[in-house]
Amino acid sequence: LLHPDPGQRPDHRRIAAVLQSAQQRPPRARSELAAVRDESLPPVFVGRTEPLSRLADALATLGRGQARVVVVEGPSGIGKTALVQHFLRSARQTDPRLVVFCGRCRENEALGYRAFDAVVDALSDYLRGLPAAEDEQLLPPYLVELSKLFPVLAGAPAPLRVARQSPEVVDSVDQRHRAFQGLRELLARLAR
């Protein structure tokens, strides 16, 4: 069905014949299906050595206390998400303490900061799960601006809800700059 040449794709008669023959076979028992599933191998990432190595280098940089941004880009359907998920599964097996907040943006996204929404939602959930003793140490500067840009943080633990007041900011560009500076500091404090 997915052959690039339409002439090579099966027609409706061939598809009906394949489906009919599948219906005539006896169904497999659940135990057989489980056994097949258990014996299956994890996906192999052929030709992904270089991007996996870059991701590993970036993670090692974080371990040394340095910030790092990694952009994974490419055509739709090439396997960017699968690559990152594979890497993160492997990294979490190596270090179960690893905390990852993921977000994604889609082409022609109508709302600004959409990729950060999922990251900040996950961050807010993570903060709610922390012991109360850690809350005060995490308070970043510009929390007021940060919670205006991402209101979900208002539902974070009590000390984070009681935002330190920062000087009144009229300029929206300055307000966004301060909000992201606060987000950066909050993430840096979590990383320590």
C-alpha positions in Angstrom: 0.0 0.0 0.0 2.9 2.4 0.6 4.9 1.7 -2.5 5.9 5.0 -4.1 4.8 3.8 -7.6 1.0 3.6 -7.5 1.1 0.9 -10.2 2.9 -1.4 -7.7 0.3 -1.0 -5.0 -2.3 -3.8 -4.6 -5.8 -3.1 -5.9 -9.0 -3.7 -3.9 -9.3 -7.3 -5.1 -5.8 -8.2 -3.8 -6.4 -6.5 -0.5 -9.8 -8.3 0.0 -8.1 -11.6 -0.8 -5.4 -11.1 1.8 -7.9 -10.0 4.4 -10.1 -13.0 3.7 -7.3 -15.5 4.0 -6.3 -13.9 7.3 -9.9 -14.4 8.6 -9.8 -18.1 7.7 -6.7 -18.8 9.8 -7.4 -19.9 13.4 -6.8 -17.1 15.9 -3.7 -17.4 18.1 -4.1 -18.0 21.8 -3.1 -15.1 24.1 -0.2 -17.0 25.4 1.2 -17.5 21.9 0.9 -13.7 21.3 2.6 -12.9 24.6 5.4 -15.3 23.7 5.9 -13.7 20.3 5.9 -10.3 22.0 8.4 -11.4 24.7 10.8 -12.7 22.1 10.7 -9.6 19.9 13.9 -7.6 19.8 14.1 -3.9 20.6 14.3 -1.6 17.5 17.7 -1.4 15.9 18.8 2.1 15.0 20.8 1.5 11.9 23.0 4.4 10.9 22.2 6.4 14.0 25.6 6.2 15.6 26.5 9.8 15.0 23.3 11.4 16.3 23.2 9.1 19.3 26.8 10.0 20.0 26.0 13.8 19.8 23.1 13.3 22.3 25.4 11.3 24.6 28.0 14.1 24.4 25.4 16.7 25.3 24.3 14.6 28.3 27.9 14.2 29.5 28.2 18.0 29.3 25.2 18.4 31.6 26.9 16.1 34.0 29.8 18.6 34.2 27.3 21.3 35.2 27.2 23.1 31.8 24.0 23.9 30.0 23.4 22.5 26.6 20.7 22.8 23.9 20.4 20.0 21.3 18.3 20.6 18.2 17.0 17.4 16.5 15.7 18.4 13.1 14.9 16.7 9.8 12.1 15.9 7.4 8.8 14.7 8.7 8.7 10.9 9.4 12.5 10.4 9.4 12.5 9.2 13.0 13.5 12.2 15.1 11.0 11.3 17.9 12.0 7.6 17.8 15.7 8.6 18.0 15.2 10.8 21.0 12.9 8.3 22.8 15.5 5.5 22.2 18.3 7.7 23.6 16.3 8.7 26.6 15.3 5.1 27.4 18.9 4.1 27.3 20.0 7.2 29.4 17.4 6.5 32.0 18.6 2.9 32.3 22.1 4.1 32.8 21.0 6.8 35.4 17.6 6.3 36.9 17.9 9.8 38.6 17.8 11.5 35.2 14.9 13.9 34.9 13.7 14.9 31.4 11.1 17.4 30.4 10.0 17.1 26.8 8.1 19.4 24.5 7.6 19.7 20.8 6.4 22.3 18.4 4.6 21.7 15.2 5.0 23.5 11.9 2.9 26.6 11.6 2.0 26.6 15.3 -0.4 29.4 16.0 0.6 30.1 19.6 4.0 31.3 20.8 6.0 29.2 23.2 3.8 26.1 22.4 6.9 23.8 22.6 7.5 25.1 26.1 3.9 24.4 27.3 4.5 20.7 27.6 7.9 21.3 29.2 6.5 23.7 31.8 3.5 21.4 32.4 5.9 18.5 33.2 8.0 20.8 35.3 5.0 21.9 37.3 4.0 18.2 37.9 7.6 17.4 38.9 7.6 20.3 41.4 4.4 19.1 43.0 6.1 15.8 43.7 9.1 17.3 45.5 9.4 17.3 49.3 8.4 20.6 50.8 11.9 21.2 52.2 13.2 21.6 48.6 10.7 24.2 47.5 12.3 27.3 49.1 15.7 26.5 47.5 14.1 26.4 44.1 12.5 29.9 44.0 14.0 31.6 41.0 14.1 35.3 40.3 11.3 36.7 38.2 8.8 34.1 39.3 6.0 36.6 38.9 6.8 37.1 35.2 7.3 33.3 34.8 3.9 32.5 36.3 2.2 35.1 34.1 3.7 33.5 30.9 3.0 30.0 32.2 0.0 30.1 34.6 0.3 26.3 35.3 3.2 27.2 37.7 0.6 28.9 39.9 -0.4 25.4 40.9 3.1 24.5 42.0 4.0 23.9 45.6 3.1 26.7 48.1 6.5 28.5 48.3 6.5 28.7 44.5 3.0 30.1 44.4 4.0 32.9 46.7 6.1 34.6 44.2 8.7 37.2 45.2 7.5 40.5 43.8 9.9 41.9 41.1 9.9 45.5 39.8 6.9 46.3 37.6 7.6 45.5 34.0 5.7 47.4 31.4 7.5 46.2 28.3 6.3 42.8 27.1 9.6 41.9 25.6 11.4 42.7 28.9 8.7 40.7 30.7 9.2 37.6 28.4 13.0 38.0 28.8 12.7 38.0 32.6 10.2 35.1 32.5 12.7 32.9 30.5 15.5 34.0 32.7 13.5 32.8 35.7 12.7 29.5 33.9 16.4 29.0 33.1 17.3 29.7 36.8 14.6 27.3 38.0 15.9 24.5 35.7 19.5 25.2 36.7 18.5 24.9 40.4 16.8 21.7 39.8 19.9 20.3 38.0 22.1 20.9 41.0 
